[in-house]
Amino acid sequence: MTAVITGLGVVAPTGIGIEEHWSSVLAGDTAIKPISRFDASSYPVRLAGEVREFDAAERVPSLLVPQTDHWTHMGFLTAEMALADARIDPAEVPEYDMAVVTAASSGGTEFGQREIQKLWSKGSRTVGAYQSIAWFYAASTGQISIRHGMRGPCGVIANEQAGGLDAVAQARRMLRNGAKVVVSGGTDASLCPYGLTAQLSTGLLSRDSDPARAFRPFSEDACGYLPGEGGSKLIVEDAEHAASRGAGTPYGEVAGYAATFDPPPGSGRPPTLRGAIENALADAGITPADVDVVFADAMGEAGADRDEAEAISAVFGPEGVPVAAPKVLTGRMYAGGAPLDIVTALLTIRDGVVPALPEDWEIHPGYRIDLVRGAPRRMPVRTALVLARGYGGFNAALVLRACGT
Amino acid sequence: MDTRRVVITGVGVVAPGGIGTKAFWELLTSGKTATRSISLFDATGFRSRVAAECDFDPAREGLSPQEIRRMDRAAQFAVVCTRDALADSGLTRDDLPANRTGVSLGSAVGCTMGLEEEYVVLSDGGRNWLVDSTYGVPHLYGYMVPSTLAVETAWACGAEGPVALISTGCTSGLDSVGYGAQLIHEGSADVMIAGATDAPISPITSACFDAIRATTPQNDDPEHASRPFDRDRKGFVLGEGSAVFVLEELGRARARGAHIYAEVTGFATRSNAFHMTGLKPDGREMAEAIRVAMERARIRPEDIDYINAHGSGTKQNDRHETAAFKASLGHRAYEVPVSSIKSMVGHSLGAIGSIEIAASILAIERGVVPPTANLDTPDPECDLDYVPHTAREQRVRTVLTVGSGFGGFQTAMLLSSLDRLAA
């Protein structure tokens, strides 16, 4: 069984739709702007990557809007777009052959804050009936399976930012177990007062107020990251199933994957991202020389950047592989971040062009990585490695490979 | 894939009625219940004011002051269970091959208690929507993301292999163990610390279930409030707790002479794609999950000796799964004992699936089927053998345990003693 990706749906700060997102990424148009979803003027972080063009009232069936959080609203649209892109009509696929597995991170944060606020300001009887189905981490998976009549296995992996890769790996397992079409990926939205406040507690957010300089992964003045929202959905499909319905050439194959976990702080043991990369390459049956580009986790925090740069240069050699970090344009999107990187990696494979950071991006002299800067780099790309890490020690690596010759 | 088999070699339980496997099993076989009036918060004014609470003192269970401060109650449960499961399996964290050891922890609602308690402070009692971030505790983000529960578990056992937090609502505790077993089957790990935890007895969770009338309003007689399959049931009783297992590849477990409770022989999930909270009475998708799990395990209906039911004590659930057992097992459904331990320990959302696995493997080990407490007057539409009131001694070689949850998720798992094929 070969797992291929046949459809993409994007709702991201860089655009709604694949081509909108891709052209913003290639142009280097940043979506980092002052937060507009609420009055953030009293908070020490006021910048984020918001999906500004998204209006749930226009994009989500009206019955479902009040039942679900902003996170799921974007989840509905990404799933719908990905199915359309794959030219799959769920009504024509046997119900148990269709599965859903998404990544989740903070759940229905804004919806949840609203209801807890009602509870504590007006009393328990004012909590609405939809809180029970909108807030919990499985809301998007459940709603998507119901909306499209998908009765196969369902799953939710909540590994913070790493979860998007873990979910796609789980989609591949579901195909190995007999499913034919899996809706995977994820979205996230935690830009409400409580969501932002919770993120502040990690000390990992950048407090720089200059949108052009606040999120500087791999630079000497890296000072933290900025939050983003949105994400993407991917249709992960059994290659034979895709071929039998005449789906055309898929975007790529899910060729390899591995996950590791870092030892606790202070243990003296080394971080494990390198092991995840090596195991993912082994799973794909390839060597480092086969990898054409790496999409970095690019956290923008000095220690995390160093760990990642060291892992990449240890596996691929100093400046041994082009490294892309398009998340500087969107901020860190948690459950939606890695799925969006998968989309960008697949478009890189499709078009043979690696997105670049600005020309003047100063890379830390201690990091021996070939961070693509200046103009997007035109080159044939057959194999891409996507990296993601989740808060607390999660590492995941996913290998994507071009289909056909 | 079939050559790698997965067995359970250690178990840790924190459940209402007592901490540890011994207290848990004594409660289940006594037919007594651990449901009571809510003491964890002032439930005055709530529709449902009963719950199955754990008498849990984290310091007495060995957690350090910093662990207690940092961890939400759900994380505390999971870490205590993890340490107990390792000890029970005869392993220390130094015995585990770090890079071949993973974690798969389930939770439906994550660190809800911590999130809500901190919200009350940050919003100054619900006064301010623009919460005051200067009052945020350093581990607040750890409460917002449920992944923290898997992180704490990984730290407790020293895992450096694949770690995951599985959050499929009320099937989380079966799905997490199924996920862990699959990672061993496919060769991604040799040992998985797998289980689930939830500590949802808080105002916001109670208010959620009040709003949809899912929990029982039978507040005057808490000990008898959880009544699965009984005509007079009025909804489920919220619970809390955790169970964590050491899953090992069979060859490894045998090589070290480990005590083996049971093998995870079958697992499957399906979704009803019908409604986020509603169930169709025909139980069709749960029946399909059971059929697929049996097929993968190469187990026939007549091999099943006991069904550990979801048995939440809502009318729609009890009828839904009764229909599912009949549809998937045929006449065997009428012969095999079925019971719901939720009658005794309540419904701890994502945790209960793992707690029910613990009950299932103890049933295999001890040859005793736990009863369904409070089953005084069976619902005429629930006409199977639900083992009312009293535990039953009988040989148990294979157990079917099922879960059903919000989102429409249906999960079936089969657990078998290693001698089932020889018998």
Boltz contact constraints between the chains, C-beta under 6 A:
constraints:
  - contact:
      token1: [A, 43]
      token2: [B, 133]
      max_distance: 6.0
  - contact:
      token1: [A, 105]
      token2: [B, 145]
      max_distance: 6.0
  - contact:
      token1: [A, 106]
      token2: [B, 144]
      max_distance: 6.0
  - contact:
      token1: [A, 106]
      token2: [B, 145]
      max_distance: 6.0
  - contact:
      token1: [A, 116]
      token2: [B, 119]
      max_distance: 6.0
  - contact:
      token1: [A, 116]
      token2: [B, 204]
      max_distance: 6.0
  - contact:
      token1: [A, 117]
      token2: [B, 126]
      max_distance: 6.0
  - contact:
      token1: [A, 119]
      token2: [B, 203]
      max_distance: 6.0
  - contact:
      token1: [A, 119]
      token2: [B, 204]
      max_distance: 6.0
  - contact:
      token1: [A, 119]
      token2: [B, 207]
      max_distance: 6.0
  - contact:
      token1: [A, 120]
      token2: [B, 120]
      max_distance: 6.0
  - contact:
      token1: [A, 120]
      token2: [B, 125]
      max_distance: 6.0
  - contact:
      token1: [A, 120]
      token2: [B, 126]
      max_distance: 6.0
  - contact:
      token1: [A, 121]
      token2: [B, 126]
      max_distance: 6.0
  - contact:
      token1: [A, 124]
      token2: [B, 45]
      max_distance: 6.0
  - contact:
      token1: [A, 124]
      token2: [B, 46]
      max_distance: 6.0
  - contact:
      token1: [A, 124]
      token2: [B, 207]
      max_distance: 6.0
  - contact:
      token1: [A, 127]
      token2: [B, 207]
      max_distance: 6.0
  - contact:
      token1: [A, 127]
      token2: [B, 211]
      max_distance: 6.0
  - contact:
      token1: [A, 129]
      token2: [B, 211]
      max_distance: 6.0
  - contact:
      token1: [A, 129]
      token2: [B, 212]
      max_distance: 6.0
  - contact:
      token1: [A, 131]
      token2: [B, 208]
      max_distance: 6.0
  - contact:
      token1: [A, 132]
      token2: [B, 208]
      max_distance: 6.0
  - contact:
      token1: [A, 132]
      token2: [B, 212]
      max_distance: 6.0
  - contact:
      token1: [A, 133]
      token2: [B, 276]
      max_distance: 6.0
  - contact:
      token1: [A, 136]
      token2: [B, 109]
      max_distance: 6.0
  - contact:
      token1: [A, 137]
      token2: [B, 167]
      max_distance: 6.0
  - contact:
      token1: [A, 138]
      token2: [B, 167]
      max_distance: 6.0
  - contact:
      token1: [A, 138]
      token2: [B, 168]
      max_distance: 6.0
  - contact:
      token1: [A, 138]
      token2: [B, 169]
      max_distance: 6.0
  - contact:
      token1: [A, 138]
      token2: [B, 407]
      max_distance: 6.0
  - contact:
      token1: [A, 142]
      token2: [B, 276]
      max_distance: 6.0
  - contact:
      token1: [A, 142]
      token2: [B, 407]
      max_distance: 6.0
  - contact:
      token1: [A, 142]
      token2: [B, 408]
      max_distance: 6.0
  - contact:
      token1: [A, 145]
      token2: [B, 271]
      max_distance: 6.0
  - contact:
      token1: [A, 145]
      token2: [B, 273]
      max_distance: 6.0
  - contact:
      token1: [A, 146]
      token2: [B, 273]
      max_distance: 6.0
  - contact:
      token1: [A, 149]
      token2: [B, 273]
      max_distance: 6.0
  - contact:
      token1: [A, 150]
      token2: [B, 273]
      max_distance: 6.0
  - contact:
      token1: [A, 151]
      token2: [B, 270]
      max_distance: 6.0
  - contact:
      token1: [A, 151]
      token2: [B, 271]
      max_distance: 6.0
  - contact:
      token1: [A, 151]
      token2: [B, 273]
      max_distance: 6.0
  - contact:
      token1: [A, 151]
      token2: [B, 285]
      max_distance: 6.0
  - contact:
      token1: [A, 153]
      token2: [B, 269]
      max_distance: 6.0
  - contact:
      token1: [A, 154]
      token2: [B, 271]
      max_distance: 6.0
  - contact:
      token1: [A, 154]
      token2: [B, 409]
      max_distance: 6.0
  - contact:
      token1: [A, 156]
      token2: [B, 167]
      max_distance: 6.0
  - contact:
      token1: [A, 156]
      token2: [B, 168]
      max_distance: 6.0
  - contact:
      token1: [A, 157]
      token2: [B, 164]
      max_distance: 6.0
  - contact:
      token1: [A, 158]
      token2: [B, 146]
      max_distance: 6.0
  - contact:
      token1: [A, 158]
      token2: [B, 147]
      max_distance: 6.0
  - contact:
      token1: [A, 158]
      token2: [B, 165]
      max_distance: 6.0
  - contact:
      token1: [A, 158]
      token2: [B, 167]
      max_distance: 6.0
  - contact:
      token1: [A, 159]
      token2: [B, 147]
      max_distance: 6.0
  - contact:
      token1: [A, 159]
      token2: [B, 164]
      max_distance: 6.0
  - contact:
      token1: [A, 160]
      token2: [B, 145]
      max_distance: 6.0
  - contact:
      token1: [A, 160]
      token2: [B, 147]
      max_distance: 6.0
  - contact:
      token1: [A, 193]
      token2: [B, 130]
      max_distance: 6.0
  - contact:
      token1: [A, 193]
      token2: [B, 131]
      max_distance: 6.0
  - contact:
      token1: [A, 194]
      token2: [B, 131]
      max_distance: 6.0
  - contact:
      token1: [A, 197]
      token2: [B, 131]
      max_distance: 6.0
  - contact:
      token1: [A, 197]
      token2: [B, 133]
      max_distance: 6.0
  - contact:
      token1: [A, 197]
      token2: [B, 136]
      max_distance: 6.0
  - contact:
      token1: [A, 198]
      token2: [B, 140]
      max_distance: 6.0
  - contact:
      token1: [A, 198]
      token2: [B, 141]
      max_distance: 6.0
  - contact:
      token1: [A, 198]
      token2: [B, 144]
      max_distance: 6.0
  - contact:
      token1: [A, 199]
      token2: [B, 141]
      max_distance: 6.0
  - contact:
      token1: [A, 200]
      token2: [B, 133]
      max_distance: 6.0
  - contact:
      token1: [A, 201]
      token2: [B, 136]
      max_distance: 6.0
  - contact:
      token1: [A, 201]
      token2: [B, 138]
      max_distance: 6.0
  - contact:
      token1: [A, 201]
      token2: [B, 140]
      max_distance: 6.0
  - contact:
      token1: [A, 201]
      token2: [B, 141]
      max_distance: 6.0
  - contact:
      token1: [A, 202]
      token2: [B, 141]
      max_distance: 6.0
  - contact:
      token1: [A, 259]
      token2: [B, 162]
      max_distance: 6.0
  - contact:
      token1: [A, 260]
      token2: [B, 160]
      max_distance: 6.0
  - contact:
      token1: [A, 261]
      token2: [B, 154]
      max_distance: 6.0
  - contact:
      token1: [A, 261]
      token2: [B, 159]
      max_distance: 6.0
  - contact:
      token1: [A, 261]
      token2: [B, 160]
      max_distance: 6.0
  - contact:
      token1: [A, 261]
      token2: [B, 163]
      max_distance: 6.0
  - contact:
      token1: [A, 264]
      token2: [B, 155]
      max_distance: 6.0
  - contact:
      token1: [A, 272]
      token2: [B, 160]
      max_distance: 6.0
  - contact:
      token1: [A, 390]
      token2: [B, 147]
      max_distance: 6.0
  - contact:
      token1: [A, 392]
      token2: [B, 151]
      max_distance: 6.0
